[in-house]
Amino acid sequence: MAMTKTDKIWMNGEFVAWDDAKIHVLSHVVHYGSSVFEGIRAYNTKKGPAIFRLGEHIERFINSAKIYRMQSKFTAEQIERACLDVVAVNKLTDCYLRPLIYRGYSHVGVNPIGTPVETMIAAFPWGKYLGEEAITKGVAVKIGTWARMAPNTLPAMAKAGGNYLNSQLLKLEAVEDKYEEAIALDTQGYVSEGSGENVFIVIKGELITPPVSSSILAGITRSSVMRIAKDLGYTVREAVIPREMLYIADEFFFTGTAVEVTPVTSVDRIPVGNGERGPVTKAIQDAFFGIVTGELPDRYGWLSHVPTGAAVRG
Ligand code: PMP
């Protein structure tokens, strides 16, 4: 599916035309995967577009860069401001934001020291990641044959471009085998996460999700759902999950910026529960979508409203 172009992309502090936002083919990032990024959504609310948990996303962004000793020329505050601006300048409402910090063009050796550290932010419309129907009907997944990175190989907590080679292998396998998504186990054989989403299971009314030590990305939707679920009165636990627990769970769902909250209705062709979206998943979806779209009060302060009109720079 082709991307919908917008007008301008923010690159190193300036807005450039979408078609001019280019880098050299010998940039370090192209050869060695030296980038960290974020995926953020903005939703159209009654008070105009609002970015979901912008502060937390930019905090993780800066932390991912820190792990790889990449120092952006811009502060967290400047990057947050630029995210709001890029939505406003492109007159977007519902959209997806893609900030990236990467090592640019200077020399071709692996040693990253001395490469220029560049920062860019694009924003564009993006619909439901696994299709419109996935949110209500759910998706079919398999356990992938590729494991998530072992903790002493690549840091899973950094949202780094290179980690998505592992995600691509999982996704390719899923699509080729006619599943919507693949779940990776960690190198111990316990459930880790999907190619681009965290997992939750519901057993006897209790929510369980793998801990950070299971090689997961600490998802911001994951932490939002943990909070929402607790406030709805559910018990939420982070616990190591053996593969077979997925087969006998009452409910199973994904969380992530792209998938939002999406039910998983079968694993390895074994139906989860009765094979339909379950009531706990539905209750969490209702609260989550209510908050992000501004239909329910923003009781956690998760929305950053995009200033429009005179306040827009660029
Ligand atoms: N795990 C991986 C590997 C991901 O790429 C993502 C998407 N960023 C997630 C989990 C979910 O994280 P978040 O809820 O912050 O989007």
Residues whose N, C-alpha, C, O or C-beta is under 5 A from the ligand:
A	BS01	PMP	G39 E193 G194 S195 G196 E197 N198 L217 A218 G219 I220 T221 R222 T255 G256 T257 A258
